[in-house]
Amino acid sequence: MASVETVERAQSDSSLTGEPRLSEDVGDIPKDFEPGASKDPIILSVDCSSEGDGGMSKSTIDEIERSAADVLQGCPLSSDTPTIRAVDVSEASTAADLCPPELGALAEDWDNHAWRQQEKHVFVLSDAGKPIYCRHGSEEQLAALAGVMQALVSCIGLTGDQVRYVRAGRLRLAFLLRLPLILVAATSLPLSLQQLQGQLVYVHAQILSVVTASQLERVFSQRCNFDLRRLLAGSERFLDSLCDLMDSDPSFLLGAVRCLPLAPALRDQITQAMLKHCAKHKKLVFGLLVAEQQLVALVGMRKYQLHHVDLHLLLNLVHASESFKTAEAWTPVCLPKFDPSGFLHAHVSYLAEGSPACLLLLTVDRDLFFPLQECRRKIAESLQRKGSLEALREATVSGGYSVREAGVPELYHFLYKSKSGAQLSSPRLEPPYSQEPQQLLALYRLLHHRMYQPACPLKILFCSTGRETLMGWVRTLAHVFPVDSADAMLLF
């Protein structure tokens, strides 16, 4: 637990130099202590193994619109009326972009050798067997394969059961039924059923961010063989980007969001600037500042929380859209865990040319573009005047903190998840894992699989390979996954 504290002190106190030291007053730490915990979290945290589907409320957007209308009409604010607040973002970091280069769309059919050599495939089809999306290949040329998968689902469905998992040699297939959609993942990688289905949950959420659940239900109730690709046209790059990120970023595995490590004073300065200008807009639901797939600051209505799945969708929206760097954008986006039945409207823009800081302002009012444009301008001017944007750029370039700052000898790497706030902290990749990030991710997947087996979940797991020693520790409020050298003693 001292690791996150050490990093926080090192970044906020310039007088600290040299090798970090372990705290000497460990005995004073309470048993329920959780580094990075927030007393009033705005990020909704659920168990990372949960497959729960659905939003926070069936009428969340309507409720916000009614509350805002009452305010505008001069009605007194009730105790339930949402107000803008800020989230307490803990220190975290991310390594350099580990996403592999784009492989490009393969035009071959399912019998082609190059297509078969792909390590993982993701398919989305309708319950009528019509292909909707595939990570590799062409939907038209994979129509026969989609028909086979739909027939398998239907045959098992006739017995009153559902197909969830198929194993054929080294190949594993996971099925997720979210009717009228069927999602399938096929891989030869060492991914468990639970992990594959978790990725399919994200893919389903990405589709709902473009086509709401109510719209999806309506079009398929009218035409069971409807071609959903017509509504998803142009959004395939978001699905491709999401699939690539899930293969390289452990934050998806743990159900958490990476946060950019900053000095507390700098983060407070950024948050206060956002609060000052965002609070003036009664229909502004959330405002968040992100940089390089990391959360910098988040403010929002006091009554509402943002699910980590929805946050990942927003981060992916920025990551997959190069056009945001050249112009402000006004785009509708459905956050399925917040409200799967309606759209929020997002004003998205980078705060300065060449800056990694991207601001997203989410509202229920589709006519609020120009007021939010002015809000963005004032936030950018405030941060530019105080030097916050330059400090943000420097923090992003630094790549995060070193594992040596944890003060644990021979520690190679670790992941820490603050469960109450769904925030992830980990050091940057250093030798030997800087050249083999997928090997490190495979170790974390192994720990995750063995600790979260539904039949026998574990709180502590200690195991050793021929090269390293691994330990997983799940507390009531926190998850820790350290990787240590084979001949070292773990100090926890």
Protein Blocks (a to p, Z undefined) as FASTA:
>chain_A
ZZmmmmmmmmmmmkbgcjddddfklmmpcfklcehiafbdcbdcddfkbcbecdfbfklm
mmmmmmmmmmmnopacdfklccddddddddddddddfbdcdebjafbdfkbfklmmpmbd
cddddfkopafbdfbdcfklmmmmmmmmmmmmmmmmmnopacfbdcehjbccddddddfb
dcddddfbdcdfklmmmmmmmmmmmmmmmmcfklmmmmmmmmmkbcfklmmgojlmmmmm
mmmmmmmpmklmnopaddddddfklmmmmmmmmmmmmmmpmklmbdcddeehiafbdcdd
fkbccdfklmmmmmmmmmmmmklmmoccddddddfklommbccddddddfbehiabdcdd
ddfbfklmmmmmmmmmmmmmmmmmnommmmmmmmmmnnpaafklnopghiabdcdddfkl
opacddddddfklmmmmlmmmmmmmmmmmmmgfklccfbdcdddfkbccdddddfkbccd
ddddfkbccdZZ
